[in-house]
Amino acid sequence: MYHTLLNSAVSAETQMLLPTVETMVGVLYFGLFAISFDFISGYTGYLSFGHAVFYGTGAYAVILIANGKLPLLGPGTPFMLSLLVGGLIAVVLAMLVGLVSFRLSGVYFAMITLGFAQVFYVFVRGWDYVATNPRDGPAVGPSHAEGFQIGVPGIDQLSLSIGVLTGDEVALLGSTLSGTEVSYYMIGLVVLACYFAMQRIIHSPFGRVMLAIRENEERAVAIGYNTYLYKLGAFAISGFFAAVAGGLFAGFKRSASPENSFYFLVTGDALLASIIGGFGTLAGSLYGHLFDETVREFLSKAGQGGGLLPYLRALLGQETLDATLVGETTIGGLIDLLLNGHASLYVGIVFVLFVLYVPDGLLGTLRARVGGTFAEALPAKVWGESDQ
């Protein structure tokens, strides 16, 4: 459907407004990371500024396993098992980091997790075991030339390869899905399963205690809950799903680097997505990252697959672009001055506006308008109207 829409009669406008399929794949796996960040930060109130540690752990684990550098696991290890192993390693790290960090609260907790992130970041940049040049990070070697498969391990008929260059193509209903489109759907299945798992936890008695910690931790302690253990458990769960997101990223890109996995600004992007989408909503983090990426691509200077800048150039024509406005400034020059390479500037402005005027985020504001989650409010509205 997405492919058909891009090639429709309104393809120019469609490509200007919609992100590319490859961008959407990134929205899915990074959206899962943002959701995992919101799981701990939005539902307990403890901002984990070092969450990129777990994202990077999952990414590096997948690549090291594929290259036969993780003990007891060879290059033939199924990708789904690699995701699980990366997640379990992240759980152990989260427990170790949390044992120290949760003795603090507020800004002190945020700063100590940031400190741990920087320690891991510096460590992996100098760890020769992971790559010949650890500053560039590891990449999947020639011993694992085929794409990573998502599905049922060991059953090829129920698995499909993902990747930018190595993914499977699938014929469906008279059309062919490219490798990137197949990756979009397969990664989407994993993200959806992880989202439902976190939703189930949030709506369990364990999740209710998480909410109690966020609202009033002292009262939760007073009625008998060991909040330290609950916070540690939530941190470990969050770390697991963050590592799964990192593994999906590495599986699709077939490489990783300290800058795009362990660096603290990776957590900053997750924080941005959570604020735009709405803290304490889970799904809002995914929508927030989708909004962020859509704005960035819409205002991108390259206009890969679309964007406002190439659309205006094509719409106005060269003669109009060359027309002079004031002095030697042309219309094309003014458009380039305002749009070319300034996507981050406009995203920053949007972020400030969200903080000031939409503090609950996109999904949080919508929920406030309808009086609860859509799963609760929509049936109540429909049944209420039918009773009348």
Secondary structure, 3 states (H helix, E strand, C coil): CHHHHHCCCCHHHHHHHCCCHHHHHHHHHHHHHHHHHHHHHHHHCCCCCCCHHHHHHHHHHHHHHHCCCECCECCCCCHHHHHHHHHHHHHHHHHHHHHHHCCCCHHHHHHHHHHHHHHHHHHHHCCCCCCCCCCCCCECCHHHCCCEEEECCCCHHHEEEECCCCCCCEEECCEEECHHHHHHHHHHHHHHHHHHHHHHHHCCHHHHHHHHHHHHHHHHHHCCCCHHHHHHHHHHHHHHHHHHHHHHHHHHHCECCHHHHCCHHHHHHHHHHHHHHCCCCCHHHHHHHHHHHHHHHHCCCCCCCCCHHHHHHHHHHHHHHCCEEECCEEHHHHHHHHHCCCHHHHHHHHHHHHHHHCCCHHHHHHHHHHCCCHHHHHHHHHHHHHHC
